[in-house]
């Protein structure tokens, strides 16, 4: 499967297309210190990683849960996370689009009551399928709307675990602009608001794909302490720093073809 993904990603790199253009644009903006050769190498590696993630998703959805969990061969930093989950104060887990976020959620939420915010796909049949497969591990998924946010808040008040994908572009009314690798990015304010209304502890992490199809390593660590600031701008900046710290562990495994900077405060077109 990884061999197929390498062929797919390499093909995307060879020919002009939206995914390649966006990936190059994002990498060049976020890592201006890198040479053109380094950006080109990262672009190709990123496209291969994106193709790999796409193929892995189907496997993680369809395999029996015990087989999916066995794909994890190493874990780093989960001790403090488990302590927080057992504290009864509520826990927020940030899962950026890095590595294999499906396996990340499955593994850390195994045998833990959790509620995850997600953006439903356009097709109802696919939405039902994804919801059913994710729920196998006890994960409850709720849509990113007013009802879903209310359920997330109640879950934290009950001292449960809540999962959030922190690097999706929110609606203007639900976001604030903050730096992401030095580039202005409209960033969700939901996490900032939740930590002000609860005693929840925030963590961030991902499932790192190991070389030579050796499975995955779970990496989880406490979020940047600034995320607890009452100042929304400071909290949003800290959320982005938390994601950055995870991304720096595996730059090529981030979903760089996503148009993270498509909305700019000055109205300028980034892409």
SULSUL-V576276 format. One record per residue. N is the residue number from 1. RES is the residue in three letters. SS is DSSP state (hx for helix, st for strand, lp for the rest). PHI is phi in whole degrees, -180 to 180 (999 if undefined). NEAR is the number of other ideal C-beta (glycine too) atoms within 10 Angstrom. Layout:
N	RES	SS	PHI	NEAR
N	RES	SS	PHI	NEAR
This chain:
1	UNK	lp	999	11
2	UNK	hx	-67	15
3	UNK	hx	-66	9
4	UNK	hx	-63	11
5	UNK	hx	-65	19
6	UNK	hx	-64	16
7	UNK	hx	-66	12
8	UNK	hx	-64	17
9	UNK	hx	-65	23
10	UNK	hx	-66	13
11	UNK	hx	-66	13
12	UNK	hx	-60	22
13	UNK	hx	-73	20
14	UNK	hx	-74	11
15	UNK	lp	-117	7
16	UNK	lp	-60	7
17	UNK	lp	-163	14
18	UNK	hx	-61	11
19	UNK	hx	-60	18
20	UNK	hx	-66	19
21	UNK	hx	-61	13
22	UNK	hx	-65	20
23	UNK	hx	-61	26
24	UNK	hx	-62	20
25	UNK	hx	-62	18
26	UNK	hx	-65	25
27	UNK	hx	-65	23
28	UNK	hx	-64	14
29	UNK	hx	-73	15
30	UNK	hx	-83	21
31	UNK	lp	-131	15
32	UNK	lp	-64	11
33	UNK	lp	-78	5
34	UNK	lp	-83	15
35	UNK	lp	-75	9
36	UNK	hx	-60	9
37	UNK	hx	-64	8
38	UNK	hx	-65	12
39	UNK	hx	-65	18
40	UNK	hx	-62	14
41	UNK	hx	-65	15
42	UNK	hx	-67	20
43	UNK	hx	-61	26
44	UNK	hx	-63	19
45	UNK	hx	-62	17
46	UNK	hx	-67	26
47	UNK	hx	-64	27
48	UNK	hx	-65	22
49	UNK	hx	-64	24
50	UNK	hx	-63	23
51	UNK	hx	-63	21
52	UNK	hx	-64	23
53	UNK	hx	-60	20
54	UNK	hx	-60	12
55	UNK	hx	-72	13
56	UNK	hx	-68	21
57	UNK	hx	-58	16
58	UNK	hx	-58	12
59	UNK	hx	-66	15
60	UNK	hx	-67	22
61	UNK	hx	-77	16
62	UNK	hx	-96	11
63	UNK	lp	-65	14
64	UNK	lp	-56	9
65	UNK	hx	-56	14
66	UNK	hx	-64	8
67	UNK	hx	-74	11
68	UNK	hx	-63	22
69	UNK	hx	-66	15
70	UNK	lp	-72	11
71	UNK	lp	-72	21
72	UNK	st	-86	20
73	UNK	st	-111	11
74	UNK	st	-156	12
75	UNK	st	-138	17
76	UNK	st	-131	13
77	UNK	lp	85	13
78	UNK	hx	-86	17
79	UNK	hx	-62	10
80	UNK	hx	-65	13
81	UNK	hx	-63	22
82	UNK	hx	-64	13
83	UNK	hx	-61	11
84	UNK	hx	-64	20
85	UNK	hx	-64	23
86	UNK	hx	-90	11
87	UNK	hx	-75	13
88	UNK	lp	86	11
89	UNK	lp	-94	14
90	UNK	lp	93	24
91	UNK	st	-138	27
92	UNK	st	-112	24
93	UNK	st	-111	26
94	UNK	st	-88	22
95	UNK	lp	-125	25
96	UNK	lp	-67	24
97	UNK	lp	-78	21
98	UNK	st	-140	26
99	UNK	st	63	30
100	UNK	lp	-113	25
101	UNK	hx	-72	20
102	UNK	hx	-66	21
103	UNK	hx	-65	23
104	UNK	hx	-57	24
105	UNK	hx	-66	23
106	UNK	hx	-56	24
107	UNK	hx	-69	20
108	UNK	hx	-73	26
109	UNK	lp	-98	21
110	UNK	lp	-60	16
111	UNK	lp	68	7
112	UNK	lp	-121	17
113	UNK	lp	-67	14
114	UNK	st	-144	22
115	UNK	st	-128	22
116	UNK	st	-119	22
117	UNK	st	-82	21
118	UNK	st	-150	20
119	UNK	lp	-96	11
120	UNK	lp	-61	17
121	UNK	lp	-67	13
122	UNK	lp	-66	7
123	UNK	lp	-94	9
124	UNK	hx	-63	9
125	UNK	hx	-63	8
126	UNK	hx	-67	11
127	UNK	hx	-60	15
128	UNK	hx	-63	12
129	UNK	hx	-64	14
130	UNK	hx	-64	17
131	UNK	hx	-60	17
132	UNK	hx	-66	11
133	UNK	hx	-70	20
134	UNK	hx	-68	20
135	UNK	hx	-73	12
136	UNK	hx	-60	12
137	UNK	hx	-91	18
138	UNK	lp	91	14
139	UNK	st	-73	21
140	UNK	st	-101	18
141	UNK	st	-106	19
142	UNK	st	-131	19
143	UNK	st	-72	15
144	UNK	lp	-81	20
145	UNK	lp	-137	11
146	UNK	hx	-60	8
147	UNK	hx	-65	10
148	UNK	hx	-64	18
149	UNK	hx	-64	17
150	UNK	hx	-63	11
151	UNK	hx	-67	16
152	UNK	hx	-64	24
153	UNK	hx	-62	19
154	UNK	hx	-65	12
155	UNK	hx	-63	22
156	UNK	hx	-65	22
157	UNK	hx	-63	14
158	UNK	lp	-82	11
159	UNK	lp	84	17
160	UNK	lp	-94	19
161	UNK	st	-93	23
162	UNK	st	-125	25
163	UNK	st	-110	23
164	UNK	st	-138	24
165	UNK	lp	-90	17
166	UNK	lp	-85	26
167	UNK	lp	-112	23
168	UNK	lp	-86	18
169	UNK	lp	-75	16
170	UNK	lp	-84	16
171	UNK	lp	-68	10
172	UNK	hx	-54	11
173	UNK	hx	-72	6
174	UNK	hx	-109	14
175	UNK	st	-142	19
176	UNK	st	-142	19
177	UNK	st	-85	17
178	UNK	st	-147	22
179	UNK	st	-74	14
180	UNK	st	-127	24
181	UNK	lp	52	19
182	UNK	lp	84	11
183	UNK	st	-111	15
184	UNK	st	-63	16
185	UNK	st	-138	25
186	UNK	st	-67	23
187	UNK	st	-125	29
188	UNK	st	-60	23
189	UNK	lp	-102	19
190	UNK	hx	-57	20
191	UNK	hx	-61	23
192	UNK	hx	-59	24
193	UNK	hx	-72	15
194	UNK	hx	-65	19
195	UNK	hx	-72	22
196	UNK	hx	-79	13
197	UNK	hx	-101	10
198	UNK	lp	-137	18
199	UNK	lp	-103	12
200	UNK	lp	-65	25
201	UNK	st	-97	20
202	UNK	st	-112	27
203	UNK	st	-128	23
204	UNK	st	-141	26
205	UNK	st	-176	29
206	UNK	st	-165	27
207	UNK	st	-102	30
208	UNK	st	-82	20
209	UNK	st	-74	23
210	UNK	lp	-86	15
211	UNK	hx	-67	6
212	UNK	hx	60	6
213	UNK	hx	55	11
214	UNK	lp	-92	11
215	UNK	lp	98	15
216	UNK	st	-136	21
217	UNK	st	-118	18
218	UNK	st	-81	21
219	UNK	st	-122	22
220	UNK	st	-139	24
221	UNK	st	-147	17
222	UNK	st	-65	16
223	UNK	lp	-67	26
224	UNK	lp	-53	21
225	UNK	hx	-60	11
226	UNK	hx	-64	15
227	UNK	hx	-66	24
228	UNK	hx	-88	16
229	UNK	lp	-65	17
230	UNK	lp	-73	9
231	UNK	lp	-80	11
232	UNK	hx	-59	16
233	UNK	hx	-63	14
234	UNK	hx	-66	16
235	UNK	hx	-65	25
236	UNK	hx	-64	27
237	UNK	hx	-62	21
238	UNK	hx	-70	22
239	UNK	hx	-60	31
240	UNK	hx	-65	21
241	UNK	hx	-64	19
242	UNK	hx	-64	25
243	UNK	hx	-66	26
244	UNK	hx	-56	18
245	UNK	hx	-60	15
246	UNK	hx	-68	25
247	UNK	hx	-61	23
248	UNK	lp	-65	10
249	UNK	lp	-76	17
250	UNK	lp	-164	17
251	UNK	hx	-56	17
252	UNK	hx	-69	18
253	UNK	hx	-91	24
254	UNK	st	-83	29
255	UNK	lp	-85	19
256	UNK	lp	-72	25
257	UNK	lp	-80	22
258	UNK	lp	-78	17
259	UNK	lp	-81	13
260	UNK	lp	-66	25
261	UNK	lp	-110	22
262	UNK	lp	-68	13
263	UNK	lp	-110	17
264	UNK	lp	-124	14
265	UNK	lp	-60	11
266	UNK	lp	-87	6
267	UNK	lp	80	6
268	UNK	lp	-67	8
269	UNK	lp	-86	7
270	UNK	lp	-85	16
271	UNK	lp	-104	11
